[in-house]
Amino acid sequence: MTRLSVNINKIATLRNARGGNMPDLLKAAANIERFGAQGITVHPRPDERHITYNDVRLLKPLVKTEFNIEGKKKKKKFVALILEVKPQQVTLVPDEQGQITSNYGWDTLSHRDFLKDTIALFKSHGIRTSIFVDANEKMVEGAKATGTDRIELYTEEYARQYPQHKDQSIVPFKRAAELAQKHGIGLNAGHDLNLENLAYFHNTIPGLLEVSIGHALISDALYFGLENTIQMYLRQLKD
């Protein structure tokens, strides 16, 4: 079964809107795991506008499933945090100052040396690595040369096309997944996956190990409740 990792950035965004500790991020993470999610994802951005670096430190001893931290190694502060916390997985994302959300993957060809060095550093500390890439076969080929354990397919284009062109939208993602399997690279996916499009993606993409879902899942929880929503997403991932 493909694992569900819940990105809790939006919970931190809500907390930070008023200051204080409501909602309680740590309590929410513990409940998310208790309700059945198999991982917690955070993305501490340079401006710490949602997840803070201190949040990451506080979450580390609390998370009992898989802890996945997203970010960019070019920030020295981020590297120091990863080596201090040592999560189960780091997902390298081309993070830029002021970016609302991650909206493109790495160019694994032009950034090969940087990615290769970064991945080697984290792997030397026993941390599994993944890199955020578009569903582009050249970028998947490039990922092989970096030594990464996994790639995370950026799925916004699939989600955008899905309502009108379901069969067409999945094609580049299936090809990218098949190529990753050929090269022995593990496969994650994330961005705009939701209750409408997740099951089709899961059932069509070979070798999908993990999906990271935050915005849609937390939004759905406003309507259906957090526990029920997590169960609804888990049902989309059943074989």
KAHU-V923346 format. One record per residue. SS is DSSP state (a for helix, b for strand, c for the rest). PHI is phi in radians with two decimals (NA if undefined). D_CENTER is the distance of its C-alpha to the mean C-alpha in Angstrom with 1 decimal. Layout:
SS;PHI;D_CENTER  SS;PHI;D_CENTER
This chain:
c;NA;16.9  c;-1.12;13.3  b;-1.41;11.4  b;-1.83;9.8  b;-1.87;7.4  b;-1.67;8.3  b;-1.42;7.1  c;-1.78;10.6  a;-0.96;11.1  a;-1.16;13.5  a;-1.16;15.6  a;-1.16;16.1  a;-1.04;17.1  a;-1.11;19.6  a;-1.04;21.0  a;-1.20;21.4  a;-1.11;23.3  a;-2.08;26.2  c;1.35;25.9  c;1.28;26.6  c;-2.34;24.5  c;-2.23;24.2  c;-1.29;21.9  c;-1.37;21.5  a;-1.08;17.9  a;-1.17;18.7  a;-1.12;20.6  a;-1.10;17.9  a;-1.08;15.4  a;-1.08;18.3  a;-1.17;19.1  a;-1.01;15.7  a;-1.14;16.0  a;-1.08;19.7  c;-1.43;19.1  c;2.13;17.3  c;-1.13;13.5  c;-1.76;12.6  b;-3.00;10.0  b;-2.14;9.2  b;-1.99;6.3  b;-2.35;8.0  b;-2.35;8.5  c;-1.30;12.2  c;-1.42;13.7  c;-0.96;17.1  c;-1.55;19.0  c;0.91;17.4  c;-1.30;17.8  c;-2.26;15.5  c;-1.23;14.1  c;-1.70;16.9  a;-1.12;17.3  a;-1.19;19.6  a;-0.96;17.2  a;-1.07;15.1  a;-1.12;18.4  a;-1.26;19.5  a;-1.30;16.4  a;-0.88;16.7  c;-1.27;19.9  c;-1.50;19.0  c;-1.22;15.8  c;-1.81;17.4  c;-1.72;14.6  b;-1.88;11.6  b;-1.81;10.5  b;-2.05;7.3  b;-1.96;8.0  b;-1.75;6.8  b;2.82;10.0  c;-2.20;13.0  c;-1.19;15.7  c;-1.12;18.5  c;-1.52;18.6  a;-1.02;20.9  a;-1.09;19.9  a;-1.17;16.3  a;-1.06;17.6  a;-1.06;20.1  a;-1.10;17.6  a;-1.07;15.5  a;-1.23;18.9  a;-1.34;20.2  a;-1.45;17.5  c;0.92;16.5  c;-1.21;13.3  c;-1.17;12.7  b;-2.52;9.8  b;-2.00;9.1  b;-1.93;6.7  b;-1.40;9.4  c;-2.22;9.2  c;-1.28;12.7  c;-1.32;13.1  c;-2.12;16.5  c;-1.05;18.8  c;1.41;19.0  c;-1.18;16.1  c;-1.17;15.5  c;-2.66;11.9  c;-1.26;10.2  c;-2.22;12.5  c;-2.90;13.0  c;-1.66;12.0  c;-1.19;14.0  c;-1.48;17.6  c;-1.28;17.6  c;-1.50;21.4  c;-1.28;22.4  c;-1.86;20.0  a;-0.98;20.6  a;-1.13;22.6  a;-1.05;20.3  a;-1.14;17.2  a;-1.07;19.6  a;-1.14;21.0  a;-1.11;17.8  a;-1.11;16.4  a;-1.07;19.9  a;-1.08;20.0  a;-1.18;17.0  a;-1.16;18.0  a;-1.16;21.5  c;-1.79;20.4  c;1.34;18.9  c;-1.82;15.2  b;-1.18;13.1  b;-2.05;11.5  b;-2.47;9.0  b;-2.21;9.5  b;-1.39;8.2  b;-2.38;11.3  c;-1.29;13.3  c;-1.38;15.0  c;-2.28;17.9  a;-1.07;19.9  a;-1.12;21.1  a;-1.26;17.7  a;-1.20;16.9  a;-1.03;20.3  a;-1.11;19.7  a;-1.10;16.7  a;-1.02;19.1  a;-1.26;21.3  a;-1.44;18.8  c;1.47;18.7  c;-1.13;15.0  c;-1.33;14.2  b;-2.47;11.4  b;-2.12;10.0  b;-1.99;7.0  b;-1.26;9.2  b;-1.41;9.1  c;-1.79;10.8  a;-1.04;12.6  a;-1.16;15.9  a;-1.05;15.8  a;-1.10;15.4  a;-1.17;18.1  a;-1.46;20.5  a;-0.90;20.1  c;-1.05;22.8  c;-1.80;25.5  c;-2.38;24.6  a;-0.98;22.6  a;-1.15;24.0  a;-1.25;23.8  a;-1.14;20.3  a;-1.47;18.9  a;-1.00;21.1  a;-1.11;19.3  a;-1.27;16.1  a;-1.15;18.4  a;-1.11;20.2  a;-1.11;17.2  a;-1.13;16.1  a;-1.11;19.8  a;-1.19;20.0  a;-1.04;17.1  a;-1.06;18.9  a;-1.02;22.1  c;-1.61;21.0  c;1.26;19.6  c;-1.74;15.9  b;-1.19;13.4  b;-2.19;11.1  b;-2.02;7.6  b;-2.69;6.8  b;-3.11;5.6  c;2.01;7.8  c;1.17;11.0  c;-1.27;11.0  c;-2.63;13.7  c;-1.15;16.7  c;-1.38;18.7  c;-1.95;16.7  a;-1.23;14.4  a;-1.07;17.4  a;-1.11;18.7  a;-1.08;15.6  a;-1.06;15.3  a;-1.33;19.0  a;-1.79;19.3  c;-1.57;16.7  c;-1.31;18.0  c;1.26;16.3  b;-1.28;12.9  b;-1.58;11.7  b;-2.76;8.4  b;-2.09;6.7  b;-1.94;4.1  b;-2.32;6.9  c;-2.25;8.6  a;-0.98;11.4  a;-1.14;13.1  a;-1.15;13.0  a;-1.16;14.5  a;-1.12;16.9  a;-1.08;18.0  a;-1.12;18.7  a;-1.14;21.3  a;-1.63;23.2  a;-1.89;22.7  c;1.53;22.0  a;-1.14;19.0  a;-1.09;20.3  a;-1.11;21.4  a;-1.10;18.2  a;-1.07;16.1  a;-1.11;18.9  a;-1.11;18.9  a;-1.20;15.2  a;-1.08;16.0  a;-1.16;19.1  a;-1.19;17.4  c;-1.78;15.8  c;-1.35;19.3  c;-1.25;21.0
